[in-house]
Amino acid sequence: MSRGRGIDGLSGTDKDKLLAGVRATRKAAKGRRPTELAAVRDAKRRTAFDFGELQPVRQMRMQRAAADLLGIENPYFRSHAGIAGNRTTIGNREYINFSSYDYLGLNGHPAVIDAAKSAIDQYGVSVSASRLVAGERPIHRDLERGLAEFLGVEDCVVMVSGHATNVTTIGHLLGPKDLVLYDALIHNSITEGARLSGATRRMFPHNDLDALEDMLTQMRDRAERVLIVVEGLYSMDGDMPDLPRLLSIKRRFDAWLMVDEAHSLGVLGATGRGLAEHWDVDPNEVEIWMGTLSKTLCGCGGYIAGSTTLIEYLKLSAPGFLYSVGMPGAVAAAAKVCLDLLEREPERVARIRENGHRFVARARERGLDIGPSAGYCVVPVIVGESVSAALLSQRLHDGGVNALPIIFPAVAERSARIRFFVTAAHTDEEIDTTVDLTAEALAEVRAAGSQLKKLVGDRVRS
């Protein structure tokens, strides 16, 4: 007869067998030689997960193999020598550069460089702590006050990463009982922040404010707080939202409005103050202004601007600010001087507007599809298929122009494009040369594509 079962569900006999097995295993292990134990450890190491088995990794490798077969170089991670403005050096060759965020041409300005060097002399290369603990420096508040005054709001906080600025702000302000509505072309940092918040998330078609109103009509009563998020100037299409109508909508539905001005600060408005100046509205009507220091202000990081209460709350509780080291003094000082130059030299804003409009007009003359671009700092040339966009970028590179492709999954497969960042430093000749080369190269790519499809079709039929 077997013994009764123990409290863990095993019978006494089963327990005895289990213990005997454990003792035998221990005894065998003690008798092993060191070399045998090392072999066991090596075998375990070889069983570590191979990240090459991930489906996205396999897909990337397949895309790279296909590009190699077509003779397309990897256009990403090319090493640039020196300051990359309207011109850049890759390898030993100079290129006309349309892949720079240096919208107002301030990155190499002597005053900006001197400010960064002086800040290093004063503060070193790092402030060595979070600002809450011991990383606060006068230059941080100088930059924040300068941004707030320039934008026309009460206060501002700068953070060390533009992407993290959106993630931590949205993730911290919203919760599971709230609702976030964002444009279909919104930046990844917005969607990640919304996901982190746990709030209900909905995407409305790009710049379709009728659809936004319909969503609010259906969903507003189910949420405690609602946040609407748009960009000041969209980084993929180069167009902008209707801010006056957005303000009307957010007031009617008792929602907050957040505008990401990563690409519109220094570009929109007569003096570069962004979307509010472009539409001639009071910036204090928008609850949250976000922007980056990495474009017009030639640095790195992001900012949130708005009411004093909002900024105090974020400084004392937002994890991305609270638990991050303070911004290096050199970055803050350089950004502050860029801001000062932007305010003193509004002709830079006029120049980028002229250049953007010239690029768009010339592109339309050559029959290029630039989508809804408003003709400022972002102008896409929509190609269609990802392979064609990659081939066109290669042809441009061969012809002395640096402009990168945006392909699936960053955009829909039929919307692959070359994205041109126009700056105030580009010359008329650089713009005209680039547009002409793009039109000629695109015609060649499409002709080659048609021949390739015909060849494949003939082989299939035969």
Beta strands, then each sheet from edge to edge (+ up, - down):
strand 1: 80-81
strand 2: 87-90
strand 3: 93-97
strand 4: 155-159
strand 5: 179-183
strand 6: 200-204
strand 7: 226-231
strand 8: 256-260
strand 9: 288-292
strand 10: 302-306
strand 11: 378-384
strand 12: 401-402
strand 13: 405-406
strand 14: 416-421
sheet 1: 1+ 2- 3+ 12+
sheet 2: 4+ 10- 9+ 8+ 7+ 5+ 6+
sheet 3: 11+ 14- 13+
end
